[in-house]
Amino acid sequence: MNVNRRNVLLGMAAMAAPVSPFALAQSSVLPLRTPGLDHLDVIVPDVEATTRFYMGLFNTELHAQEFRGGYRYFVLLSPLNEAREVGYIAVGASNGRGSYIGHFCTSVHDWRRDGEAIMTELGEQFAAGGFGEFPGSRGFGALFSDPDGIEIQFLPAPDTLVTAANPSQLVPWHQGLVTPHGVQSVLLRVRDLERALDWYGILYGTHAWTPDRSRAYFEFPDSGTRLYLEQARYEFGQEPGIVLFGIKVDSFDRVAVSAGVEALGGTILAVPGNDQLLRIQDPDGNIVQLHPQ
């Protein structure tokens, strides 16, 4: 074999050359390819009472799944099609744990194909970012927690209602105050906003800021949804968690809907500087915002 100095140098240069960002982008499965926010759950002491509240609020359909000796209810956020592709609010029992918003879901394109690679790369990037060892997922689909203990779920896109859920007649359908059209937003409160943005940036890419820079957000244009993050304030004793969620709805009569919410046992909360959306505290203390479209 004819080996000369030029060929040796070229070979050494090829081995030493860094991998191009384009090549890395081709092999990476992060940031996620996601249409955005699909569903969330509320964890409450009395699932039937909470379900009645949300069915009174939303003009929609109700399904239920037998779960641990009781039922888990699904308040649909649009009509159910043959493929069961729909967003929803799941209502589950807290079993003595109080009341809170449990998790939010961002479904993932090609999850069945790429799910294992996504979880592996998450572990690698979290470790490289100084977040320690990623414990991986638990439960149905991929369910895991961020460094503040906030739960996130990945499922195949588009999200679908679980096959074990069947129509429920706990309350009459289509009797609610407003017609829903899917999740609009979720707001997270975190201990260290800048650090949390690094962590969530691994999942969702580049973030933006609200005009007053009080919150950062990740935007998902395919669905018109946003995931907001804000800093917990120690002086007010604020704890990390999911603060509230927003639902897209048809336009509505604010006075009439406010009165209807109060009749259902909810409370109308002030939203300084915004007279378009309606912020509601449900009887369990969880907060939902109505965003007219």
Secondary structure by P-SEA (a helix, b strand, c coil): ccccaaaaaaaaaaaaccccaaaaaaacccccccccccbbbbbcccaaaaaaaaaaaccbbbbbbbcccbbbbbbccccccccccbbbbbbbbcccccccccbbbbbbccccccaaaaaaaaaaaaaaaccccccccccccccccccccbbbbbccccccccccccccccccccccccccccccbbbbbbccaaaaaaaaaacccbbbbcccccccccccccccbbbbbbbbbccccccccccbbbbbbccccaaaaaaaaaaabbbbbbbcccccbbbbbccccbbbbbbcc
